[in-house]
Amino acid sequence: MLHKKIMLCGVAASFAALALAGCSGSDNNGGGGGGSTQTFTQVDRLARPAVNEVFATVANNRHQVNDQNNPTNDPSQLANDIQSFMTGTAGRSQAITDVVKAVLVPDVMIADLSQGGNATYLGVETGGATGGTFGGRALTDDVVDTSLGVIFGNTIPTLGLAPDDGKEIPTLVSDNVGRGAKHFTSTFPYLGSPK
């Protein structure tokens, strides 16, 4: 059986523009009409909110550098940012830090198309520990709280991926924007006005 996995390199969408990570280059398919060549410039990577914002910004003030970097540079650069933040600023153990690096580097979304079921944030990367093995990210996934739980909470010890280091910071495990504050619609763009 052929297993297909797709790595989605941080698609950040807004109503005004789309910024596609890893898409610097040309479109020679005439995307601009008349066989013209278009050049796209990567301006942001936001498939996994909080990863770049916490690790690159706080640890080394490298948010913009990571936004414009190719994910192939993550094993050295982002991994160093995670190491610096987790063991330095957050005071987490090396065991927990190693799990965070293994799960979050490179900073791309992974979806295993051979799996059935719904999208599950970090599903492929954790072998289904987050609720499913398809991966990707559903619109309703609270990815910021999931990420903050990994960084500042006991998510990794609870999943049995590393021993508890007793260094959790409970006040930082949530952005405190609950499901009741989010309004979804059944038509595109599926996000309603905030409540």
Secondary structure as UniProt FT lines:
FT   STRAND          5..8
FT   STRAND          11..13
FT   STRAND          18..20
FT   TURN            21..22
FT   STRAND          25..27
FT   TURN            28..29
FT   TURN            31..32
FT   TURN            34..35
FT   STRAND          38..40
FT   TURN            49..50
FT   HELIX           51..58
FT   HELIX           59..60
FT   HELIX           63..68
FT   HELIX           71..73
FT   TURN            74..76
FT   HELIX           77..84
FT   HELIX           85..89
FT   HELIX           94..104
FT   STRAND          109..112
FT   TURN            113..114
FT   TURN            121..130
FT   TURN            139..140
FT   HELIX           143..152
FT   HELIX           155..158
FT   TURN            159..160
FT   HELIX           170..172
FT   HELIX           179..181
FT   TURN            188..189
//
